[in-house]
Amino acid sequence: MELQVKNTNGAASGQITVADETFAKPFNEALVHQVVVAYLAGARAGTRAQKNRAQVSGGGAKPFRQKGTGRARAGTTRGPLWRGGGVTFAARPQDHSQKVNRKMYRAAMRAIFSELVRQERLLVVDRLKLPEIKTKQMIARLAALGLADRSRVLLVSEEVDMNLHLSARNLRNVAVSDTTGLDPVSLVNSDTVVMTVGAVQRVGEWLA
């Protein structure tokens, strides 16, 4: 299939041929959902922790005698019923990661890219490089591409471009990535994904 390529002024400058196996696959909602959930789960730290009655300091002495006080017997002041005591079912650090094999992940990425093409949310440009770090130039380039009023834009280059990253970092709804840093959540959450010709070719090779 053919994808239209635009220049930095927003005018059509040609076409690029891409594989139907990568950019024209049917959308598998269940698979994409599973991969997105697994990606978000892997980002969870899971670093919560609480102390049980054995880990709370103190409580070695019996607080009062066993009989004759009229109170329920107690052997420590660090039980869960006491103020300052341990937690009954204390939380422990958890690993929330979910296993997704490579074949499933790549199939989900193919489905996402194909859906972006079908919904006309994928825009291919000849280049994104900026000669210097200037947010004004970044805003002007987005306006030329007709993206000034888009809520969420993802710019994808074939390699890390610091001028591009630094020029767009102060723009609230603009994110920048290279092809090695692409993830399903960023693609799904973006209203428009702008990719260079080189980035499209690398993604095609990766998902072939």
Phi, psi and omega per residue, in radians:
M1 nan 2.821 -3.102
E2 -1.947 2.410 3.036
L3 -2.041 2.376 3.138
Q4 -1.297 2.457 3.141
V5 -1.974 2.341 3.098
K6 -1.948 2.698 3.056
N7 -1.608 -3.060 -3.078
T8 -1.186 -0.298 3.104
N9 -1.563 -0.034 3.125
G10 1.556 0.059 -3.139
A11 -1.600 2.620 3.123
A12 -1.155 2.321 -3.104
S13 -2.168 0.096 3.127
G14 2.543 -2.850 -3.138
Q15 -2.410 2.756 3.084
I16 -2.231 2.416 3.132
T17 -1.585 2.230 3.125
V18 -2.201 2.792 -3.096
A19 -1.372 2.372 3.076
D20 -1.114 -0.484 -3.133
E21 -1.165 -0.304 -3.119
T22 -1.889 -0.699 -3.008
F23 -1.991 0.190 3.116
A24 -2.450 0.623 3.124
K25 -1.546 2.646 3.057
P26 -1.166 2.667 -3.090
F27 -1.441 2.106 3.109
N28 -1.799 1.619 -3.038
E29 -1.087 -0.730 -3.111
A30 -1.103 -0.734 -3.136
L31 -1.188 -0.770 3.127
V32 -1.083 -0.722 3.117
H33 -1.073 -0.762 -3.133
Q34 -1.094 -0.741 -3.116
V35 -1.212 -0.697 3.120
V36 -1.131 -0.771 3.123
V37 -1.094 -0.722 3.133
A38 -1.135 -0.670 3.132
Y39 -1.151 -0.764 3.131
L40 -1.180 -0.638 3.119
A41 -1.145 -0.647 3.123
G42 -1.174 -0.344 3.129
A43 -1.470 -0.172 3.140
R44 -1.283 2.370 -3.112
A45 -1.302 -0.735 -3.134
G46 1.145 0.525 -3.032
T47 -1.712 0.592 3.082
R48 -1.496 2.581 3.138
A49 -2.758 2.459 3.067
Q50 -2.326 2.871 -3.116
K51 -1.780 2.371 3.018
N52 -1.559 -3.083 -3.029
R53 -1.139 -0.420 3.134
A54 -1.368 -0.386 -3.066
Q55 -1.701 -0.264 3.112
V56 -1.294 2.330 -3.105
S57 -1.236 2.625 3.120
G58 1.537 -2.939 3.089
G59 1.383 0.255 -3.109
G60 -1.338 -0.412 -3.097
A61 -1.703 2.522 3.068
K62 -1.176 2.223 -3.004
P63 -1.171 -0.565 3.083
F64 -2.725 2.934 -3.052
R65 -1.126 2.799 -3.005
Q66 -1.177 -0.730 -3.027
K67 -2.191 2.756 2.983
G68 1.657 -0.115 -3.112
T69 -1.665 -0.269 -3.080
G70 1.447 -0.052 -3.140
R71 -1.735 2.841 3.074
A72 -1.162 2.499 -3.115
R73 -1.097 2.533 3.142
A74 -2.563 2.417 3.140
G75 -1.890 -0.204 -3.131
T76 -2.717 2.698 3.089
T77 -1.669 0.169 -3.094
R78 -1.928 0.285 3.062
G79 -1.258 2.865 -3.100
P80 -1.092 -0.394 -3.122
L81 -1.441 -0.174 -3.079
W82 -1.718 2.558 3.026
R83 -1.124 2.279 -3.089
G84 1.489 0.052 3.138
G85 -1.479 -3.121 -3.131
G86 -1.349 2.971 3.127
V87 -1.578 2.428 -3.066
T88 -1.041 -1.012 3.096
F89 -1.980 1.407 -3.016
A90 -1.149 2.407 3.122
A91 -1.230 2.583 3.119
R92 -2.224 2.683 3.067
P93 -0.964 2.377 -3.049
Q94 -2.164 2.668 3.035
D95 -1.898 1.927 -3.066
H96 -1.624 0.037 -3.055
S97 -1.122 2.559 3.115
Q98 -2.104 2.489 -3.106
K99 -1.414 2.196 3.005
V100 -2.290 2.061 -3.083
N101 -1.300 2.898 -3.020
R102 -1.088 -0.668 -3.119
K103 -1.114 -0.739 3.119
M104 -1.159 -0.738 -3.112
Y105 -1.091 -0.790 -3.133
R106 -1.176 -0.653 3.095
A107 -1.112 -0.675 3.105
A108 -1.167 -0.703 3.123
M109 -1.147 -0.660 3.072
R110 -1.081 -0.756 3.137
A111 -1.110 -0.675 -3.137
I112 -1.170 -0.828 3.137
F113 -1.096 -0.689 3.127
S114 -1.118 -0.705 3.127
E115 -1.202 -0.615 3.065
L116 -1.069 -0.710 3.114
V117 -1.157 -0.771 -3.121
R118 -1.105 -0.656 -3.118
Q119 -1.533 0.093 -3.139
E120 0.988 0.690 3.093
R121 -1.819 0.006 3.098
L122 -1.856 2.118 -3.130
L123 -2.058 2.183 -3.125
V124 -1.820 2.246 3.130
V125 -2.148 2.762 -3.102
D126 -1.258 -0.577 3.104
R127 -2.800 2.778 3.086
L128 -2.181 -0.030 -3.039
K129 -1.075 2.484 3.054
L130 -1.987 2.463 -3.125
P131 -1.201 -0.409 -3.131
E132 -2.654 3.008 3.140
I133 -1.471 1.724 -3.119
K134 -2.484 2.028 3.108
T135 -1.170 -0.576 3.114
K136 -1.058 -0.725 3.113
Q137 -1.149 -0.628 3.107
M138 -1.138 -0.751 3.121
I139 -1.116 -0.724 3.139
A140 -1.123 -0.664 3.140
R141 -1.188 -0.719 3.090
L142 -1.107 -0.680 3.113
A143 -1.137 -0.673 3.121
A144 -1.132 -0.532 3.122
L145 -1.509 0.009 3.138
G146 1.343 0.465 -3.078
L147 -1.985 0.238 -3.072
A148 -1.132 -0.551 -3.078
D149 -1.790 0.134 3.115
R150 -1.344 2.489 -3.048
S151 -1.344 -0.718 -3.112
R152 -2.357 2.090 -3.106
V153 -2.167 2.322 3.071
L154 -2.004 2.112 3.121
L155 -1.741 2.199 -3.075
V156 -2.131 2.098 3.080
S157 -1.927 2.861 -3.092
E158 -1.297 -0.344 3.106
E159 -2.591 2.945 -3.108
V160 -1.148 2.209 3.136
D161 -2.171 1.812 -3.061
M162 -1.151 -0.634 3.094
N163 -1.049 -0.704 3.128
L164 -1.192 -0.784 3.138
H165 -1.068 -0.848 -3.058
L166 -1.267 -0.496 3.128
S167 -1.306 -0.450 -3.075
A168 -1.801 -0.078 -3.001
R169 -1.239 -0.376 3.107
N170 -1.576 -0.021 3.100
L171 -1.583 2.117 -2.934
R172 -1.029 -0.787 -2.987
N173 -1.851 0.384 3.136
V174 -2.066 2.206 3.087
A175 -2.091 2.644 -3.103
V176 -2.200 2.436 3.115
S177 -2.617 2.774 2.958
D178 -1.836 3.033 -3.024
T179 -1.123 -0.544 -3.139
T180 -1.287 -0.326 -3.117
G181 -1.762 0.147 -3.131
L182 -1.186 2.489 3.081
D183 -2.462 2.728 -3.068
P184 -1.112 -0.575 -3.091
V185 -1.171 -0.774 3.135
S186 -1.098 -0.687 -3.129
L187 -1.186 -0.772 -3.109
V188 -1.174 -0.657 -3.070
N189 -1.376 -0.215 -3.074
S190 -1.506 2.394 3.044
D191 -1.291 -0.639 3.113
T192 -2.420 2.332 3.081
V193 -1.948 2.058 3.141
V194 -1.802 2.089 -3.100
M195 -2.173 2.491 3.038
T196 -1.345 2.866 3.112
V197 -1.044 -0.726 3.119
G198 -1.110 -0.646 3.120
A199 -1.173 -0.702 3.106
V200 -1.093 -0.723 3.131
Q201 -1.127 -0.711 -3.141
R202 -1.186 -0.679 3.088
V203 -1.131 -0.685 3.088
G204 -1.073 -0.714 3.104
E205 -1.190 -0.666 -3.126
W206 -1.175 -0.709 -3.056
L207 -1.677 0.090 -3.123
A208 -1.148 nan nan
